[in-house]
Amino acid sequence: MVNAHRSTDNSFEDLPDRSSLATSPCDNCAVKDRDIYENTSPVKYIRYAKAPLLVLQDENDIRVPKGQAEQAVAILKQQGAEVDAHYYAGEGHGFAEIRRTIAWFDKYLKNQRDPRP
């Protein structure tokens, strides 16, 4: 997903001096290059997803805003896709609790035959 004008997988929290990030090299890139942003946004392509999706989202994730997860879930649910979403408080960007993830993989992947020849 694209948040403001940076992709959400870019992490800047470990930089010693974040003052240089106050302004982007291109403050209006998302407006000026709107076609590029729209054509490379996962939101444009999420509707083509075929695999079941498990969303585990922290309500205050600083890298992926909750609204982006909700948007992906809404698009897929509207199409009747298999989506399971859970929103947590206090987990951050990663999760210490993985039981739900293991259960999801067991449900969709365990005992599946390898499709490779």
Secondary structure, 3 states (H helix, E strand, C coil): CEECCEECCCCCCCCCCCHHHCCCCCCCHHHHCHHHHHHHCHHHHHHHCCCCEEEEEECCCCCCCHHHHHHHHHHHHHCCCCEEEEEECCCCCCCCCCHHHHHHHHHHCCCCCCCCC
